[in-house]
Every structure is written in C-alpha cells, then in structure tokens.
Amino acid sequence: MRTNLDMDVLRTFVTGFELGSFARAADRLGRSQSAVSTQLRKLEDQIGLPLVQKAGRGLALTTAGEALLSYARRLLELNDEAVDTVRGANLEGWVRLGLPQDFADTLLPAVLGRFARAHPKVRVEVQVDRSVPLAEKTLRGELDMALVWGDGSDLPHYPNGERVADVPIAWVGTPEWAERAERAARRHALPDEPLPLIAFVPPCTFRAAGIAALDAAGMPWRLAFTSPSLSGLWAAAEAGLGVTPRTTVSLPGTLTALDPKTSGLPPLPTAPLSLHRAEADPSAAVQRLTTIVLETIREALDQAPANRSVAATS
C-alpha cells in the first residue's frame, strides 16, 4: 500500500531546518511547539525511519532525513506552483518591479521563474538600481513595487511601505585582508592607521552605518573607493583596496565577512529591508507578484548556511 505524505507536515519539516529551529518554524507557521513536534513524529511514522538525531545540544538529520528533505523541497515547490497556476490561470496585466543590486543575481531568477510559470499572461518589467532611485520611482508611480534598503523615513511621503526584514550588516573584505586586520588588532595597531573604506556614493544605508560605527569607536578611516554599482564595490574589495560595510547577500566566494571580535572593527547594526508599493490597493497581478517576492526573500534570508542541524530550542 502506497503512503501519501502530508504536505502540511512536509512544510513544517522543511521550514524547521531552513530556519534552524522547529521553535522558529512554529512561530512562522502559527502553530504551537507541541503541534510541530507531533507533526514531526507523524512524518517519521509515515516514513518508518527516524529523520532526526541528537547532535550536541541540537538535532541533525539522519541519512533518511537528508534524503527526505531534498524530496520535500521539490514536492512543496511543485505543490505551490500548481496552486499558483490554477488560482491565477486567467491573470493578465503588467507589473513593474524594482530591485536593489544585491538581489539581481540571487532573488530575481527565482521570483521571475515562479511567477512566469504561474502567470504566463502577465508581463513583468524589472529595473535594477540603487534603493533611493527605486523608492522615488515607486513614489512617482513609475514602478508598481520596489524592494529597497531603508525604511522610507527619508522620503517626504510614503504611505504604502512594508518592512520586510532587518538584515545584519557585516564588514566584508578578502580573507587576506581579514588575516592582516586580525594580526593588527592583536598588536592594537589597527586604530593608528585610517581604515580604507569601500562604499557606495551617498545616500547609502550601508555607508552611513559603517561611518557611524567607525566614528563612534573613534577609529580613523578614509574613503579608498566609491562606486554607484555593487559590482564595483565587490571588485574593489576583491582587489584588496579595503573593506566595505554590506550584507552577505550575494557575497562573492572570494570575499568573507570579518568578525568584529577578532578584526578590531566595530560591530555594525542591521539594515531595514522594505517593500514599497505605488498604490495601497494594487491590481491582482501586482498583489500576486508581491506575495511571491515576499515569500522568496524571506526564505532566502532565513535559510541558514547549513541546513542539516537544528538548534536545541527545537
């Protein structure tokens, strides 16, 4: 007799490991922790094998759990695509979306692919730019929606903004620069030399946060490189010209986040990520794309570097 896996239970299982905690999964899914534990036991009963095992203070996937997690993601993606397609089979229109450069390579393909498969009759126009121009274009009605860094407080009037997340900012540089900084920090030499700073031209949330942190710590700095493009910042950092305050979203493999504890650099705050809309009551096509953007960005930001372990709070 065939076993039919419960999609709701699979979603809880996948969410738990993507968020790094079944307690966090319970909050995300609006369930109690006991209900989530019951679902996990139900899934193990359906499979007939243990899916998680103790790993220090937390939990880790068993071999069966690793295999199921891969299949579960594919099943949920197909399930969601089927629901999207059926619900929006007759959806038509035109949506103009703005995205910051951080998400052009990572978020955009996933969003457009999912939306196009579900709503082939909707035309999507995408503009990739810095956050301030995107927000201003949305305010003027030149874009229907835009994902931007910042909370919109610097804009004169923005009633249709929604805060999506607070994303940690990190000092980013080459591994070699990180090693030099750590050696200098151990000698207490770093503050004696101006820190070479790589940053966007103003206004920029990350530039302002980095400079404010350095000034508060009494650490001298100098602008070593400025650019209006993220690729320019990455290129300068890869060349070893200095460090840049940025999130680790779409971080090139040649760069690394520097640990303030060992590098001597001051800790940095989080950056608000917001979704702005041109209209309070947008079209059905805009609403549907908004939903997909929010789901995709939250999944991307919540996903831990390794998805095989769960914190002890599970």
FENBEL-V195741 format. One record per residue. N is the residue number from 1. PHI is phi in radians with two decimals (none if undefined). PSI is psi in degrees with one decimal (NA if undefined). D_FIRST is the distance of its C-alpha to the first C-alpha in Angstrom with 1 decimal. Layout:
n-><N;N>
phi-><PHI;PHI>
psi-><PSI;PSI>
d_first-><D_FIRST;D_FIRST>
This chain:
n-><1;2;3;4;5;6;7;8;9;10;11;12;13;14;15;16;17;18;19;20;21;22;23;24;25;26;27;28;29;30;31;32;33;34;35;36;37;38;39;40;41;42;43;44;45;46;47;48;49;50;51;52;53;54;55;56;57;58;59;60;61;62;63;64;65;66;67;68;69;70;71;72;73;74;75;76;77;78;79;80;81;82;83;84;85;86;87;88;89;90;91;92;93;94;95;96;97;98;99;100;101;102;103;104;105;106;107;108;109;110;111;112;113;114;115;116;117;118;119;120;121;122;123;124;125;126;127;128;129;130;131;132;133;134;135;136;137;138;139;140;141;142;143;144;145;146;147;148;149;150;151;152;153;154;155;156;157;158;159;160;161;162;163;164;165;166;167;168;169;170;171;172;173;174;175;176;177;178;179;180;181;182;183;184;185;186;187;188;189;190;191;192;193;194;195;196;197;198;199;200;201;202;203;204;205;206;207;208;209;210;211;212;213;214;215;216;217;218;219;220;221;222;223;224;225;226;227;228;229;230;231;232;233;234;235;236;237;238;239;240;241;242;243;244;245;246;247;248;249;250;251;252;253;254;255;256;257;258;259;260;261;262;263;264;265;266;267;268;269;270;271;272;273;274;275;276;277;278;279;280;281;282;283;284;285;286;287;288;289;290;291;292;293;294;295;296;297;298;299;300;301;302;303;304;305;306;307;308;309;310;311;312;313;314>
phi-><none;-1.26;-1.77;-1.69;-1.24;-1.40;-1.09;-1.12;-1.19;-1.07;-1.13;-1.12;-1.05;-1.17;-1.07;-1.02;-1.41;-1.27;-1.50;1.44;-2.91;-1.26;-1.16;-1.18;-1.11;-1.06;-1.12;-1.10;-1.59;1.26;-2.17;-1.38;-1.12;-1.16;-1.15;-1.15;-1.09;-1.11;-1.11;-1.11;-1.14;-1.08;-1.15;-1.14;-1.15;-1.14;-1.34;1.45;-2.50;-1.20;-1.84;-2.27;-2.54;-1.14;-2.52;1.18;-1.55;-2.12;-2.19;-2.35;-1.29;-1.39;-1.03;-1.13;-1.14;-1.07;-1.12;-1.16;-1.05;-1.12;-1.15;-1.07;-1.05;-1.16;-1.13;-1.18;-1.09;-1.17;-1.04;-1.17;-1.13;-1.11;-1.12;-1.03;-1.15;-1.15;-1.18;-2.00;-1.04;-1.84;-1.25;-2.31;2.46;-2.51;-2.20;-1.93;-2.00;-2.01;-2.36;-1.25;-1.08;-1.01;-1.83;-1.09;-1.55;-1.77;-1.38;-1.03;-1.05;-1.16;-1.14;-1.16;-1.11;-1.14;-1.20;-1.14;-1.15;-1.45;-2.36;-1.17;-1.53;-1.65;-1.59;-2.04;-1.96;-2.06;-2.09;-1.88;-2.78;-1.28;-1.13;-1.08;-1.05;-1.12;-1.11;-1.17;-1.15;-1.18;-1.08;-1.47;1.48;-1.43;-2.21;-1.41;-2.78;-2.63;-1.63;-2.40;-1.42;1.93;-1.85;1.43;-1.20;-1.53;-1.69;-1.15;-2.77;-2.51;-1.42;-1.95;-1.67;-2.38;-1.29;-1.63;-2.87;-2.00;-1.78;-1.05;-1.73;-2.28;-1.39;-2.07;-2.80;-1.34;-0.98;-1.16;-1.15;-1.07;-1.12;-1.11;-1.12;-1.16;-1.15;-1.14;-1.11;-1.15;-1.59;1.02;-1.74;-1.03;-1.14;-1.33;-2.07;-1.04;-1.27;-1.27;-1.86;-1.91;-2.73;-1.12;-1.21;-1.24;-1.37;-2.68;-1.01;-1.31;-1.05;-1.08;-1.16;-1.15;-1.13;-1.08;-1.17;-1.14;-1.12;-1.13;-1.51;1.19;-1.77;-1.18;-2.60;-2.49;-1.37;-1.61;-2.86;-2.24;-2.77;-1.51;-2.12;-1.18;-1.08;-1.14;-1.09;-1.09;-1.11;-1.15;-1.16;-1.12;-1.37;1.38;-1.29;2.81;-2.15;-2.29;-1.43;-2.76;-1.41;-1.60;-1.13;0.99;-1.17;-1.07;-1.15;-1.46;-2.00;-2.50;-1.48;-1.52;-1.42;-1.00;-1.17;-1.84;-1.58;1.44;-1.47;-1.25;-1.14;-2.00;-1.42;-1.67;-1.93;-1.23;-1.99;-2.22;-1.96;-1.90;-2.10;-1.30;-2.27;-1.24;-2.15;-1.31;-1.18;-1.09;-1.14;-1.15;-1.07;-1.18;-1.16;-1.03;-1.05;-1.17;-1.07;-1.13;-1.10;-1.19;-1.20;-1.19;-1.13;-1.16;-1.32;-1.39;-1.15;-1.33;-0.99;-2.17;-1.90;-1.81;-2.34;-2.26;-1.11;-1.14;-1.22;-1.05>
psi-><131.3;144.9;125.8;113.3;140.5;118.1;-36.0;-41.3;-40.3;-38.5;-39.4;-43.0;-48.6;-43.8;-40.3;-44.2;-26.4;-34.9;-11.6;7.3;132.7;-21.8;-42.5;-34.4;-38.7;-42.8;-44.7;-40.3;-2.9;35.6;163.8;159.0;-33.7;-37.2;-38.6;-41.5;-39.2;-40.6;-40.4;-41.9;-38.0;-41.3;-40.3;-36.0;-40.7;-40.7;-32.9;15.0;152.0;138.6;-22.4;157.9;159.9;139.1;90.8;-124.4;-5.4;-154.9;151.9;158.9;140.9;176.9;-42.3;-38.0;-39.8;-44.4;-43.7;-37.2;-41.2;-46.5;-39.1;-42.0;-43.4;-40.3;-42.5;-38.9;-42.8;-40.8;-47.9;-37.2;-39.7;-44.4;-45.1;-44.2;-45.7;-43.5;-32.7;29.4;-33.7;11.5;129.2;164.8;-160.9;129.0;132.1;115.4;137.2;138.0;143.5;161.6;-26.5;-31.7;1.7;-40.3;-25.5;-53.4;-40.9;-47.5;-40.4;-43.1;-50.8;-38.0;-46.8;-42.5;-42.0;-38.2;-36.8;-31.4;71.5;-17.5;-5.7;130.2;130.3;127.5;128.6;134.7;128.1;123.0;-177.6;160.6;-43.5;-49.0;-37.3;-44.3;-40.6;-38.0;-37.2;-39.6;-35.6;-4.9;11.9;-18.1;147.2;-31.6;153.1;137.4;122.1;154.6;134.9;166.6;5.2;4.4;-19.2;0.2;148.2;-33.1;112.0;85.2;-13.6;35.8;149.5;122.8;123.5;-44.5;164.3;111.2;128.5;140.2;141.8;155.2;127.1;133.8;-173.7;155.8;-35.2;-39.8;-39.1;-41.2;-42.4;-41.3;-39.1;-39.9;-41.4;-39.1;-38.0;-29.0;-0.7;36.0;-19.1;-43.7;-18.0;-15.5;136.9;133.7;124.2;116.2;132.5;127.6;160.3;158.4;148.6;157.8;143.5;126.3;-41.9;-40.6;-47.6;-41.4;-40.9;-46.3;-41.4;-40.8;-42.1;-44.1;-41.1;-31.6;-2.2;29.9;122.4;148.5;162.8;148.9;112.5;-25.3;134.4;151.7;149.6;-2.7;146.5;-36.4;-33.3;-41.7;-45.9;-40.6;-42.6;-40.2;-41.4;-29.1;-4.7;21.7;-15.6;-155.6;157.3;138.0;118.5;165.6;168.8;11.9;128.6;32.2;126.1;149.8;-16.7;-7.7;163.5;157.5;130.7;135.8;117.6;-30.3;-32.5;-20.9;-14.6;0.5;150.0;148.4;153.6;155.0;-168.9;159.9;126.1;136.1;125.1;154.0;121.0;140.7;147.9;-30.5;146.0;-29.6;77.6;173.7;166.7;-36.4;-42.0;-42.3;-40.9;-42.5;-36.5;-45.0;-44.7;-40.5;-46.5;-43.5;-43.3;-43.3;-37.9;-37.5;-41.2;-40.6;-30.6;-24.1;124.5;158.2;-36.1;134.1;21.8;1.9;153.2;139.4;162.1;-17.5;-4.7;NA>
d_first-><0.0;3.8;6.6;9.6;12.7;15.7;18.6;21.1;20.0;20.0;23.5;24.7;23.5;25.3;28.3;28.8;29.2;31.2;33.6;33.8;33.1;30.5;33.6;34.7;31.3;31.5;34.9;33.8;30.8;32.8;30.8;31.9;31.3;29.5;27.1;26.5;26.0;23.4;21.5;21.7;20.3;17.4;16.6;17.0;14.7;11.9;12.8;13.5;16.9;20.3;21.3;25.0;27.7;31.4;33.9;37.4;37.7;34.6;31.0;29.7;26.4;24.7;23.7;20.1;21.7;23.9;21.1;19.2;22.5;23.2;19.9;20.3;23.8;22.9;20.1;22.7;25.4;23.5;22.6;26.3;27.6;25.7;27.0;30.5;30.6;29.7;32.0;34.8;34.6;38.1;39.7;42.9;45.9;47.4;46.8;49.2;47.7;49.7;48.5;50.4;50.6;48.3;45.2;46.2;44.3;41.4;40.6;41.8;39.4;36.3;37.8;39.1;36.0;33.7;36.3;37.1;33.5;33.1;36.7;38.2;41.1;42.4;45.1;45.3;48.5;48.5;51.5;51.4;54.4;55.8;54.8;58.2;58.6;55.0;55.7;59.0;57.6;55.0;57.8;59.7;56.8;56.6;53.0;50.4;48.8;49.4;47.8;50.9;52.0;54.1;54.0;56.4;59.2;61.6;61.3;63.7;61.2;57.4;55.7;52.3;51.2;48.1;47.8;44.5;44.9;47.5;47.1;48.8;51.8;52.4;55.3;54.2;56.0;55.7;54.6;58.2;59.7;57.5;58.8;62.4;61.9;60.6;63.6;66.0;64.4;64.9;68.6;68.8;70.0;67.6;69.5;72.8;71.6;70.4;66.7;66.0;63.9;61.8;61.0;60.6;63.8;64.1;62.7;59.6;57.5;57.0;60.6;61.9;59.5;60.5;64.2;64.1;62.4;64.9;67.8;66.7;66.4;69.8;68.5;70.5;68.7;69.6;67.9;67.2;65.2;64.3;62.2;60.7;57.5;54.7;54.7;58.4;57.7;55.0;57.4;60.3;58.1;56.8;60.5;61.2;63.6;62.4;59.5;58.0;56.5;53.1;49.5;47.1;45.2;45.2;47.3;48.2;47.2;50.9;51.6;50.6;51.0;53.9;53.6;56.6;56.8;57.7;59.2;61.8;60.7;60.4;57.0;56.0;54.5;51.5;51.8;50.7;48.4;48.7;47.5;50.4;50.3;53.1;52.3;51.1;49.2;47.9;46.3;42.5;42.3;44.1;42.0;38.8;40.2;41.4;38.0;36.6;39.6;39.3;35.6;36.1;39.2;37.8;34.8;37.2;39.6;37.1;35.3;36.6;37.8;35.1;31.7;30.5;32.2;32.5;35.6;36.1;36.3;32.5>
